[in-house]
């Protein structure tokens, strides 16, 4: 079992995510860009299933490299009841999810859509990388439910 590296970032609910202070089981997911197609589907899917996750003792937190202001707009648009984080630092590097990508022959760096299930001791129980949005939230829920 791998420990979540020391990471901190600002949340849309005025709190701060701090991996050293995790107290609850948490699903932490990273999406490439707020207010875009796949990311909108992903945050909405987690919102639709939030009560199910909460019922089995899990908090949900989403994060991207977008500014806190853009993430607040994203959160407001989808009426999210869980916080989004603004990772404007090196947290994605520490998690190994800041990767080189290619689109239409152009190379750039971006977030590898990823999800981490973390226990109350800050240990990563499971992670998914290169996430395909369709069916992902259900897969994460099934894993969490069977812990």
C-alpha positions as CSV (number, residue, x, y, z in Angstrom):
1,X,0.0,0.0,0.0
2,X,1.4,3.3,-1.1
3,X,1.1,6.5,1.0
4,X,-0.4,9.6,-0.7
5,X,2.5,12.1,-1.2
6,X,2.4,15.3,0.7
7,X,0.1,17.5,-1.3
8,X,-1.9,20.6,-0.5
9,X,-4.3,22.7,-2.6
10,X,-7.1,25.2,-2.2
11,X,-10.7,24.0,-2.4
12,X,-13.8,25.8,-3.6
13,X,-15.4,25.5,-0.2
14,X,-12.7,27.8,1.3
15,X,-10.9,24.8,2.9
16,X,-7.6,23.4,1.9
17,X,-6.9,19.8,0.9
18,X,-3.9,18.6,2.9
19,X,-2.9,15.0,2.5
20,X,-1.3,15.0,6.0
21,X,-4.7,15.9,7.5
22,X,-7.0,13.3,5.9
23,X,-9.5,12.1,8.4
24,X,-12.1,10.3,6.2
25,X,-12.0,7.8,3.4
26,X,-11.8,9.9,0.2
27,X,-12.1,9.5,-3.5
28,X,-9.8,12.1,-5.0
29,X,-10.1,12.5,-8.8
30,X,-8.2,14.8,-11.2
31,X,-9.7,16.0,-14.4
32,X,-7.8,17.9,-17.2
33,X,-9.9,21.1,-17.6
34,X,-12.9,22.6,-16.0
35,X,-16.0,23.4,-18.1
36,X,-15.1,20.9,-20.9
37,X,-17.1,18.0,-22.2
38,X,-15.6,14.9,-20.5
39,X,-14.8,16.7,-17.3
40,X,-18.4,18.0,-17.1
41,X,-19.8,14.5,-17.4
42,X,-17.3,13.2,-14.8
43,X,-18.1,15.9,-12.1
44,X,-21.9,15.4,-12.8
45,X,-21.6,11.6,-12.4
46,X,-19.8,12.0,-9.1
47,X,-22.6,14.4,-8.0
48,X,-25.3,12.0,-9.0
49,X,-23.7,9.3,-6.9
50,X,-22.5,11.5,-4.0
51,X,-25.1,10.2,-1.5
52,X,-24.2,6.6,-2.3
53,X,-20.5,7.4,-1.6
54,X,-21.3,9.3,1.5
55,X,-23.5,6.5,2.8
56,X,-20.5,4.1,2.7
57,X,-18.3,6.6,4.4
58,X,-16.5,8.3,1.5
59,X,-15.8,12.0,0.8
60,X,-15.4,13.1,-2.9
61,X,-12.9,15.7,-4.0
62,X,-12.2,16.7,-7.6
63,X,-9.2,18.7,-8.7
64,X,-7.6,20.3,-11.8
65,X,-4.9,22.8,-12.7
66,X,-7.6,25.5,-13.3
67,X,-7.7,28.5,-11.0
68,X,-10.0,28.4,-7.9
69,X,-12.3,31.0,-9.7
70,X,-12.7,28.8,-12.7
71,X,-13.4,25.7,-10.5
72,X,-16.0,27.7,-8.5
73,X,-17.8,28.5,-11.8
74,X,-17.6,24.8,-12.7
75,X,-18.9,23.8,-9.3
76,X,-21.7,26.4,-9.4
77,X,-22.8,25.4,-13.0
78,X,-23.3,21.8,-11.9
79,X,-24.5,22.6,-8.3
80,X,-21.8,20.3,-6.8
81,X,-22.2,19.4,-3.2
82,X,-18.5,18.3,-2.9
83,X,-15.5,20.6,-3.3
84,X,-13.2,21.0,-6.3
85,X,-9.5,21.8,-5.8
86,X,-7.2,24.1,-7.7
87,X,-3.8,22.4,-8.0
88,X,-1.8,25.4,-9.2
89,X,1.4,23.8,-7.6
90,X,3.4,20.7,-8.2
91,X,0.9,18.2,-6.8
92,X,0.2,16.5,-10.1
93,X,3.9,16.0,-10.6
94,X,4.1,14.3,-7.1
95,X,1.3,12.0,-8.1
96,X,2.8,11.2,-11.5
97,X,-0.2,12.5,-13.4
98,X,1.3,15.6,-15.1
99,X,2.2,14.0,-18.4
100,X,3.1,14.8,-22.0
101,X,0.1,14.6,-24.3
102,X,-0.4,15.0,-28.0
103,X,-3.4,16.4,-29.9
104,X,-3.4,17.0,-33.7
105,X,0.3,16.6,-33.7
106,X,0.9,19.2,-31.1
107,X,2.7,18.1,-27.9
108,X,1.8,19.7,-24.5
109,X,1.7,18.8,-20.8
110,X,-1.6,18.1,-19.1
111,X,-3.3,16.1,-16.4
112,X,-3.7,12.3,-17.0
113,X,-7.4,11.9,-15.9
114,X,-6.9,9.9,-12.7
115,X,-8.7,8.8,-9.6
116,X,-7.3,7.7,-6.2
117,X,-9.2,5.9,-3.4
118,X,-7.5,6.9,-0.1
119,X,-8.2,5.6,3.4
120,X,-8.3,7.6,6.6
121,X,-4.6,7.0,7.1
122,X,-3.7,8.6,3.8
123,X,-2.9,5.3,2.1
124,X,-3.8,4.9,-1.6
125,X,-6.0,1.8,-1.8
126,X,-6.5,1.9,-5.5
127,X,-5.8,4.3,-8.4
128,X,-6.9,4.6,-12.0
129,X,-5.0,6.4,-14.7
130,X,-6.0,7.3,-18.3
131,X,-9.6,7.1,-17.1
132,X,-12.3,6.8,-19.6
133,X,-15.3,8.8,-18.3
134,X,-18.1,6.4,-19.3
135,X,-18.8,4.0,-16.4
136,X,-15.9,5.2,-14.3
137,X,-17.8,6.5,-11.3
138,X,-19.8,3.2,-11.1
139,X,-16.5,1.3,-11.2
140,X,-15.0,3.4,-8.4
141,X,-18.2,3.0,-6.3
142,X,-18.1,-0.8,-6.7
143,X,-14.5,-0.8,-5.5
144,X,-15.3,1.4,-2.5
145,X,-18.5,-0.5,-1.6
146,X,-16.5,-3.8,-1.4
147,X,-13.8,-2.5,1.0
